[in-house]
Amino acid sequence: MTSERLSVVVAGSSGFLGRHLVAELRERGHRVTALVRRPAEAGESTWDPQGGEVDTDLVQGADVVVNLAGAPLVGNVHSKQWAKDVRSSRVATTSLLAATIAAAPSPPALVNASGVAWYGDHGSAELTEASDTRGHAFLTRVSREWEAATRPAADAGARVVLLRTSPVQDRSNPPLQAQRLQFLAGLGGRIGSGKQHYPLVSLRDWVGAASFLVEHPTASGPANLCAPSTPTNVEFTATLARLLHRPALLPVPAAAIRVAAGKMAPEVLGSLNLRPQALLDLGFEFADRDVEAVLRTGLGH
């Protein structure tokens, strides 16, 4: 990994993960400029991704561009506008940054957000970054388009890393924020059969892994940001209930999830037995390697 001070441009810096990553990169001594959609303050630059406007010199002069921008997945999942915003916000921001990077005389690296939904439901089969993408669930299709939007940068010779992020477990943010309250109220239980694998990662490991990939000069391609050991939903449910000292006796039928979760139902009921092979091969050391460690850290235990 590089020990030099990098110039890093970050889009999506106001989001939950973006705020923590910017703080960590600055703590490590890097010079970070945040792309914002309001009048810029110190350490910021205004951009308009939907309008195709960004400071070209800033982006092309960076060492690394990090793109975490995208509309929140929490919202009215039955709304066509929600689905449109989720897709367009990710593809538009990525397309603009990738095109700007591709036009640079010496293209900076692009570390771009993605999601584990890219894989689609694979049952119990162990998945690495070499695995394929399956099915046509909404977030699977969005993730394919999202990643495809980075290709101009890669084709121009830029180092491109795809952060295939699993649900980040922290009590101050969904999904654990809501699950904690649900279990504390005695309303916890497995989802569907409970046999589906549920990848997850602690906030500190996500921030550490993303920073590691920003700094690592040879890291490229997809990287699964998930704990090395992926639990089933039953194992996740039992562990969360035990740590909160509550029962987990109210299973949620799959049919109810399909109605309530709408386009997000395949992500809730599908199975992804992920392994972060790319990070492990690069020598990244996880602090929280299994569901118990991830939840203890996420709950502040």
ROGUBA-402176 format. One record per residue (C-alpha): x, y, z; residue number from 1. Coordinates in steps of 0.2 Angstrom, whole numbers. Layout:
// ROGUBA-402176
<node X="X" Y="Y" Z="Z" n="NUM"/>
...
// end
This chain:
// ROGUBA-402176
<node X="0" Y="0" Z="0" n="1"/>
<node X="5" Y="18" Z="-3" n="2"/>
<node X="11" Y="28" Z="12" n="3"/>
<node X="11" Y="44" Z="2" n="4"/>
<node X="-2" Y="58" Z="4" n="5"/>
<node X="-15" Y="57" Z="-9" n="6"/>
<node X="-27" Y="69" Z="-17" n="7"/>
<node X="-44" Y="61" Z="-16" n="8"/>
<node X="-61" Y="68" Z="-23" n="9"/>
<node X="-76" Y="60" Z="-14" n="10"/>
<node X="-94" Y="61" Z="-21" n="11"/>
<node X="-108" Y="55" Z="-9" n="12"/>
<node X="-98" Y="63" Z="6" n="13"/>
<node X="-114" Y="68" Z="15" n="14"/>
<node X="-121" Y="50" Z="17" n="15"/>
<node X="-118" Y="39" Z="31" n="16"/>
<node X="-104" Y="29" Z="24" n="17"/>
<node X="-97" Y="45" Z="15" n="18"/>
<node X="-95" Y="55" Z="31" n="19"/>
<node X="-85" Y="41" Z="40" n="20"/>
<node X="-74" Y="37" Z="25" n="21"/>
<node X="-70" Y="56" Z="22" n="22"/>
<node X="-65" Y="57" Z="41" n="23"/>
<node X="-54" Y="42" Z="40" n="24"/>
<node X="-45" Y="47" Z="24" n="25"/>
<node X="-42" Y="64" Z="32" n="26"/>
<node X="-36" Y="56" Z="48" n="27"/>
<node X="-24" Y="46" Z="37" n="28"/>
<node X="-16" Y="62" Z="30" n="29"/>
<node X="-24" Y="62" Z="13" n="30"/>
<node X="-31" Y="78" Z="5" n="31"/>
<node X="-50" Y="76" Z="3" n="32"/>
<node X="-61" Y="87" Z="-8" n="33"/>
<node X="-80" Y="83" Z="-6" n="34"/>
<node X="-91" Y="85" Z="-21" n="35"/>
<node X="-108" Y="93" Z="-15" n="36"/>
<node X="-124" Y="99" Z="-23" n="37"/>
<node X="-125" Y="115" Z="-13" n="38"/>
<node X="-113" Y="131" Z="-13" n="39"/>
<node X="-96" Y="124" Z="-8" n="40"/>
<node X="-87" Y="128" Z="8" n="41"/>
<node X="-69" Y="124" Z="12" n="42"/>
<node X="-63" Y="107" Z="6" n="43"/>
<node X="-78" Y="106" Z="-5" n="44"/>
<node X="-83" Y="108" Z="-24" n="45"/>
<node X="-100" Y="110" Z="-31" n="46"/>
<node X="-106" Y="99" Z="-45" n="47"/>
<node X="-122" Y="94" Z="-53" n="48"/>
<node X="-122" Y="76" Z="-59" n="49"/>
<node X="-139" Y="76" Z="-67" n="50"/>
<node X="-134" Y="92" Z="-77" n="51"/>
<node X="-117" Y="85" Z="-82" n="52"/>
<node X="-107" Y="98" Z="-72" n="53"/>
<node X="-92" Y="95" Z="-62" n="54"/>
<node X="-75" Y="103" Z="-60" n="55"/>
<node X="-65" Y="94" Z="-73" n="56"/>
<node X="-48" Y="100" Z="-67" n="57"/>
<node X="-52" Y="95" Z="-49" n="58"/>
<node X="-57" Y="77" Z="-55" n="59"/>
<node X="-43" Y="75" Z="-68" n="60"/>
<node X="-30" Y="81" Z="-56" n="61"/>
<node X="-34" Y="69" Z="-42" n="62"/>
<node X="-25" Y="53" Z="-37" n="63"/>
<node X="-41" Y="44" Z="-33" n="64"/>
<node X="-60" Y="48" Z="-36" n="65"/>
<node X="-72" Y="39" Z="-24" n="66"/>
<node X="-90" Y="39" Z="-29" n="67"/>
<node X="-103" Y="34" Z="-16" n="68"/>
<node X="-117" Y="45" Z="-22" n="69"/>
<node X="-134" Y="38" Z="-24" n="70"/>
<node X="-152" Y="40" Z="-18" n="71"/>
<node X="-156" Y="31" Z="-2" n="72"/>
<node X="-163" Y="13" Z="-3" n="73"/>
<node X="-175" Y="17" Z="12" n="74"/>
<node X="-191" Y="24" Z="5" n="75"/>
<node X="-207" Y="20" Z="-4" n="76"/>
<node X="-202" Y="4" Z="-12" n="77"/>
<node X="-219" Y="3" Z="-22" n="78"/>
<node X="-216" Y="20" Z="-30" n="79"/>
<node X="-210" Y="21" Z="-48" n="80"/>
<node X="-202" Y="38" Z="-43" n="81"/>
<node X="-192" Y="29" Z="-30" n="82"/>
<node X="-186" Y="16" Z="-42" n="83"/>
<node X="-181" Y="29" Z="-55" n="84"/>
<node X="-171" Y="39" Z="-42" n="85"/>
<node X="-162" Y="24" Z="-36" n="86"/>
<node X="-156" Y="19" Z="-53" n="87"/>
<node X="-153" Y="37" Z="-61" n="88"/>
<node X="-144" Y="44" Z="-46" n="89"/>
<node X="-131" Y="30" Z="-47" n="90"/>
<node X="-129" Y="28" Z="-66" n="91"/>
<node X="-129" Y="47" Z="-69" n="92"/>
<node X="-115" Y="51" Z="-56" n="93"/>
<node X="-105" Y="36" Z="-61" n="94"/>
<node X="-106" Y="40" Z="-79" n="95"/>
<node X="-101" Y="58" Z="-77" n="96"/>
<node X="-86" Y="54" Z="-66" n="97"/>
<node X="-80" Y="40" Z="-77" n="98"/>
<node X="-81" Y="50" Z="-93" n="99"/>
<node X="-72" Y="65" Z="-85" n="100"/>
<node X="-58" Y="52" Z="-79" n="101"/>
<node X="-57" Y="44" Z="-96" n="102"/>
<node X="-53" Y="61" Z="-104" n="103"/>
<node X="-39" Y="65" Z="-92" n="104"/>
<node X="-21" Y="64" Z="-99" n="105"/>
<node X="-16" Y="53" Z="-84" n="106"/>
<node X="-33" Y="46" Z="-78" n="107"/>
<node X="-35" Y="45" Z="-59" n="108"/>
<node X="-41" Y="29" Z="-50" n="109"/>
<node X="-60" Y="27" Z="-48" n="110"/>
<node X="-66" Y="18" Z="-32" n="111"/>
<node X="-85" Y="17" Z="-36" n="112"/>
<node X="-99" Y="10" Z="-25" n="113"/>
<node X="-109" Y="-5" Z="-30" n="114"/>
<node X="-119" Y="-18" Z="-21" n="115"/>
<node X="-119" Y="-36" Z="-17" n="116"/>
<node X="-136" Y="-37" Z="-26" n="117"/>
<node X="-126" Y="-38" Z="-42" n="118"/>
<node X="-124" Y="-57" Z="-39" n="119"/>
<node X="-142" Y="-61" Z="-38" n="120"/>
<node X="-149" Y="-76" Z="-28" n="121"/>
<node X="-136" Y="-91" Z="-28" n="122"/>
<node X="-143" Y="-101" Z="-14" n="123"/>
<node X="-130" Y="-109" Z="-3" n="124"/>
<node X="-116" Y="-109" Z="-16" n="125"/>
<node X="-100" Y="-99" Z="-10" n="126"/>
<node X="-98" Y="-84" Z="-20" n="127"/>
<node X="-82" Y="-74" Z="-24" n="128"/>
<node X="-79" Y="-59" Z="-35" n="129"/>
<node X="-76" Y="-72" Z="-49" n="130"/>
<node X="-94" Y="-78" Z="-48" n="131"/>
<node X="-108" Y="-73" Z="-60" n="132"/>
<node X="-123" Y="-62" Z="-60" n="133"/>
<node X="-140" Y="-70" Z="-60" n="134"/>
<node X="-158" Y="-65" Z="-62" n="135"/>
<node X="-167" Y="-49" Z="-65" n="136"/>
<node X="-172" Y="-42" Z="-48" n="137"/>
<node X="-173" Y="-23" Z="-47" n="138"/>
<node X="-156" Y="-20" Z="-37" n="139"/>
<node X="-147" Y="-34" Z="-47" n="140"/>
<node X="-151" Y="-24" Z="-63" n="141"/>
<node X="-147" Y="-7" Z="-56" n="142"/>
<node X="-130" Y="-14" Z="-50" n="143"/>
<node X="-126" Y="-21" Z="-67" n="144"/>
<node X="-129" Y="-4" Z="-75" n="145"/>
<node X="-120" Y="5" Z="-61" n="146"/>
<node X="-104" Y="-5" Z="-63" n="147"/>
<node X="-106" Y="-4" Z="-82" n="148"/>
<node X="-106" Y="15" Z="-81" n="149"/>
<node X="-88" Y="14" Z="-74" n="150"/>
<node X="-81" Y="6" Z="-91" n="151"/>
<node X="-75" Y="22" Z="-99" n="152"/>
<node X="-63" Y="25" Z="-85" n="153"/>
<node X="-57" Y="7" Z="-86" n="154"/>
<node X="-55" Y="7" Z="-105" n="155"/>
<node X="-45" Y="23" Z="-103" n="156"/>
<node X="-33" Y="14" Z="-92" n="157"/>
<node X="-38" Y="20" Z="-75" n="158"/>
<node X="-38" Y="9" Z="-60" n="159"/>
<node X="-56" Y="5" Z="-56" n="160"/>
<node X="-62" Y="-3" Z="-40" n="161"/>
<node X="-80" Y="-9" Z="-37" n="162"/>
<node X="-85" Y="-8" Z="-19" n="163"/>
<node X="-98" Y="-22" Z="-19" n="164"/>
<node X="-105" Y="-17" Z="-2" n="165"/>
<node X="-116" Y="-29" Z="9" n="166"/>
<node X="-128" Y="-22" Z="23" n="167"/>
<node X="-117" Y="-11" Z="35" n="168"/>
<node X="-122" Y="-15" Z="53" n="169"/>
<node X="-122" Y="0" Z="64" n="170"/>
<node X="-135" Y="4" Z="77" n="171"/>
<node X="-136" Y="22" Z="71" n="172"/>
<node X="-141" Y="17" Z="53" n="173"/>
<node X="-152" Y="5" Z="44" n="174"/>
<node X="-154" Y="-9" Z="43" n="175"/>
<node X="-148" Y="-13" Z="61" n="176"/>
<node X="-156" Y="3" Z="68" n="177"/>
<node X="-173" Y="-3" Z="64" n="178"/>
<node X="-169" Y="-22" Z="67" n="179"/>
<node X="-163" Y="-17" Z="85" n="180"/>
<node X="-179" Y="-8" Z="89" n="181"/>
<node X="-190" Y="-22" Z="82" n="182"/>
<node X="-181" Y="-36" Z="92" n="183"/>
<node X="-181" Y="-25" Z="108" n="184"/>
<node X="-200" Y="-24" Z="106" n="185"/>
<node X="-201" Y="-43" Z="106" n="186"/>
<node X="-206" Y="-43" Z="87" n="187"/>
<node X="-190" Y="-52" Z="80" n="188"/>
<node X="-190" Y="-68" Z="70" n="189"/>
<node X="-182" Y="-76" Z="55" n="190"/>
<node X="-187" Y="-70" Z="38" n="191"/>
<node X="-195" Y="-83" Z="26" n="192"/>
<node X="-187" Y="-100" Z="28" n="193"/>
<node X="-172" Y="-92" Z="37" n="194"/>
<node X="-160" Y="-103" Z="26" n="195"/>
<node X="-155" Y="-89" Z="15" n="196"/>
<node X="-137" Y="-82" Z="18" n="197"/>
<node X="-136" Y="-64" Z="23" n="198"/>
<node X="-119" Y="-55" Z="20" n="199"/>
<node X="-115" Y="-41" Z="32" n="200"/>
<node X="-100" Y="-30" Z="37" n="201"/>
<node X="-96" Y="-19" Z="52" n="202"/>
<node X="-95" Y="-1" Z="49" n="203"/>
<node X="-76" Y="-1" Z="55" n="204"/>
<node X="-72" Y="-15" Z="43" n="205"/>
<node X="-81" Y="-6" Z="28" n="206"/>
<node X="-72" Y="10" Z="32" n="207"/>
<node X="-55" Y="1" Z="34" n="208"/>
<node X="-58" Y="-9" Z="18" n="209"/>
<node X="-63" Y="6" Z="8" n="210"/>
<node X="-48" Y="16" Z="14" n="211"/>
<node X="-37" Y="1" Z="10" n="212"/>
<node X="-43" Y="0" Z="-8" n="213"/>
<node X="-41" Y="19" Z="-10" n="214"/>
<node X="-23" Y="17" Z="-5" n="215"/>
<node X="-18" Y="1" Z="-13" n="216"/>
<node X="-10" Y="5" Z="-30" n="217"/>
<node X="-13" Y="-13" Z="-37" n="218"/>
<node X="-31" Y="-15" Z="-31" n="219"/>
<node X="-43" Y="-16" Z="-45" n="220"/>
<node X="-60" Y="-24" Z="-51" n="221"/>
<node X="-74" Y="-30" Z="-39" n="222"/>
<node X="-71" Y="-31" Z="-21" n="223"/>
<node X="-84" Y="-39" Z="-9" n="224"/>
<node X="-86" Y="-29" Z="7" n="225"/>
<node X="-92" Y="-42" Z="18" n="226"/>
<node X="-87" Y="-52" Z="34" n="227"/>
<node X="-77" Y="-67" Z="29" n="228"/>
<node X="-90" Y="-79" Z="37" n="229"/>
<node X="-108" Y="-76" Z="30" n="230"/>
<node X="-122" Y="-81" Z="41" n="231"/>
<node X="-139" Y="-88" Z="37" n="232"/>
<node X="-154" Y="-77" Z="42" n="233"/>
<node X="-158" Y="-90" Z="56" n="234"/>
<node X="-140" Y="-87" Z="62" n="235"/>
<node X="-141" Y="-68" Z="61" n="236"/>
<node X="-158" Y="-68" Z="70" n="237"/>
<node X="-153" Y="-80" Z="84" n="238"/>
<node X="-137" Y="-70" Z="87" n="239"/>
<node X="-146" Y="-53" Z="87" n="240"/>
<node X="-159" Y="-59" Z="99" n="241"/>
<node X="-146" Y="-66" Z="111" n="242"/>
<node X="-136" Y="-50" Z="111" n="243"/>
<node X="-151" Y="-40" Z="115" n="244"/>
<node X="-158" Y="-53" Z="127" n="245"/>
<node X="-174" Y="-55" Z="118" n="246"/>
<node X="-184" Y="-69" Z="111" n="247"/>
<node X="-185" Y="-71" Z="92" n="248"/>
<node X="-202" Y="-80" Z="90" n="249"/>
<node X="-211" Y="-71" Z="77" n="250"/>
<node X="-206" Y="-77" Z="59" n="251"/>
<node X="-211" Y="-67" Z="45" n="252"/>
<node X="-218" Y="-77" Z="30" n="253"/>
<node X="-210" Y="-75" Z="13" n="254"/>
<node X="-227" Y="-70" Z="6" n="255"/>
<node X="-228" Y="-55" Z="18" n="256"/>
<node X="-211" Y="-50" Z="13" n="257"/>
<node X="-216" Y="-50" Z="-6" n="258"/>
<node X="-230" Y="-39" Z="-2" n="259"/>
<node X="-222" Y="-27" Z="10" n="260"/>
<node X="-205" Y="-26" Z="2" n="261"/>
<node X="-210" Y="-24" Z="-16" n="262"/>
<node X="-195" Y="-22" Z="-28" n="263"/>
<node X="-184" Y="-25" Z="-13" n="264"/>
<node X="-191" Y="-42" Z="-9" n="265"/>
<node X="-178" Y="-52" Z="-19" n="266"/>
<node X="-164" Y="-44" Z="-9" n="267"/>
<node X="-173" Y="-49" Z="8" n="268"/>
<node X="-177" Y="-67" Z="3" n="269"/>
<node X="-162" Y="-71" Z="-9" n="270"/>
<node X="-147" Y="-80" Z="-3" n="271"/>
<node X="-129" Y="-73" Z="-5" n="272"/>
<node X="-115" Y="-84" Z="3" n="273"/>
<node X="-102" Y="-71" Z="0" n="274"/>
<node X="-83" Y="-72" Z="3" n="275"/>
<node X="-72" Y="-56" Z="2" n="276"/>
<node X="-59" Y="-65" Z="-8" n="277"/>
<node X="-51" Y="-50" Z="-16" n="278"/>
<node X="-48" Y="-41" Z="0" n="279"/>
<node X="-41" Y="-57" Z="8" n="280"/>
<node X="-29" Y="-60" Z="-6" n="281"/>
<node X="-23" Y="-42" Z="-5" n="282"/>
<node X="-19" Y="-45" Z="14" n="283"/>
<node X="-33" Y="-34" Z="22" n="284"/>
<node X="-36" Y="-40" Z="40" n="285"/>
<node X="-54" Y="-39" Z="46" n="286"/>
<node X="-58" Y="-34" Z="64" n="287"/>
<node X="-75" Y="-42" Z="64" n="288"/>
<node X="-75" Y="-59" Z="55" n="289"/>
<node X="-92" Y="-67" Z="59" n="290"/>
<node X="-110" Y="-62" Z="63" n="291"/>
<node X="-107" Y="-61" Z="82" n="292"/>
<node X="-92" Y="-50" Z="80" n="293"/>
<node X="-101" Y="-39" Z="67" n="294"/>
<node X="-116" Y="-37" Z="78" n="295"/>
<node X="-107" Y="-34" Z="94" n="296"/>
<node X="-97" Y="-20" Z="86" n="297"/>
<node X="-113" Y="-13" Z="78" n="298"/>
<node X="-123" Y="-13" Z="94" n="299"/>
<node X="-108" Y="-5" Z="104" n="300"/>
<node X="-106" Y="-21" Z="115" n="301"/>
// end
